[in-house]
Amino acid sequence: MKRGGILDIVRDIKKYKFFLVNFVKYELKLRYKNTKLGFLWVFLSPLLYFALFAFIFSFVIRGGMKNYKLFFLSGLVPWMILNNTILTQIPAVINNSELFKKVAVPKFIFPLSVNIARYVDNFVFLLILFLIFLLSGGKLLLIHLWVIPILFLFFMTTMSVGIIFSVINVFFRDWEYIVNILFQVLFFSLPIIYPLNLIPQKLRFIFKLNPFYYYIEVFHTLFYYQRNIFKSHLLIITIVSFSLLILSLGVIYYSENKIIFRLSD
């Protein structure tokens, strides 16, 4: 099979799982190194973040909605999963340039380890969402099991985009700052702080052209509207996730030598 395929990446992960596990541990320890509260920041940081945003936007935008806080948080959580995980992977190759050049492991391991480490935070985001959901009077139903495959698709998406962006960042060092700005704009272009029905009907198709729209809406559907997700939304997310995975594998494998050469400059 041609190197760079999905089966190759699975075999590489199994073969180098020792390095991957240890690098994930290193990422987790590094993030909270020299802090007084240490790992407690995994819980405190998202709690403070959610509380601040929920307080602000509850008084700014309501749109006549009941339980606006739950609507907002059910959109903010998937956004945080996408945003934080992707952005922290962008400098992964550059920050580990010496290891990248010297250690004989598949190079996708570096952004992948960062991606896995960030999912510790992501599970905390989900726990907070479930807690707010239950406190708001929601009831856990079988439809909420959809969170499991959806989270897997999220993982594939964040890993794939993170790999692609980390490679671009090697050749174009301004990329990290550009993406940060783009993601700030993207936040307000998604139905996170407002429902799509506040947008004129003739303009809604523009929002639906953004694949991230469907990542937000599946959470709104499950936790705010408490309905089964639309099959069309799940299909779009699945196609986007696997397409990005294939693209990212091609990018990292076929640019590996160029990356090493660039990092050696």
Secondary structure, DSSP 4 states (H G I P E B T S, - for coil): --TTSHHHHHHHHHHTHHHHHHHHHHHHHHHTTT-SSGGGHHHHHHHHHHHHHHHHHHTT--TT-TTHHHHHHHHHHHHHHHHHHHHHHTTHHHHTHHHHHHS-S-TTHHHHHHHHHHHHHHHHHHHHHHHHHHHTT----GGGGGHHHHHHHHHHHHHHHHHHHHHHHHH-TTHHHHHHHHHHHHHHTSTTSS-GGGS-GGGHHHHHTSTHHHHHHHHIIIIIS--PPPHHHHHHHHHHHHHHHHHHHHHHHHTHHHHHHHHT-
